[in-house]
Amino acid sequence: MPQRSTEKKTLLASTQLTATPVSGTGISVSAWLEGVILITVTAKGGTSPAVNLDVETSEDGTNWFKLQDVTQISDPTIGTTVPPAVQVSNFGKRIRLNNPDGMSGSSTPTMTLSADIVVKN
């Protein structure tokens, strides 16, 4: 049986999300077949902060297409990996997280998070 290899890559460095939409720059995943995205929230502000994230893929790093939704992250516990882990496969050459709608909540909601992907071939 062939040996499978895995590697942990930073998908989104620590980033504060606000009402303004944010997109990651994307990372190369062309050598990998599948992965698991792990999102960790390190800070939050406002009342009931919530965010919807999309996993996007691209062949050229310019034109991005939605691959799948991430379950809404709503008023999370700080310092924990947000469940569930997001399993992705069948992606293109690059992958990123996109926050197309900004934050929801009240009293100036914010959320600081980071995301890693453990990829496998």
Disulfide bonds with the S-S distance in Angstrom:
none
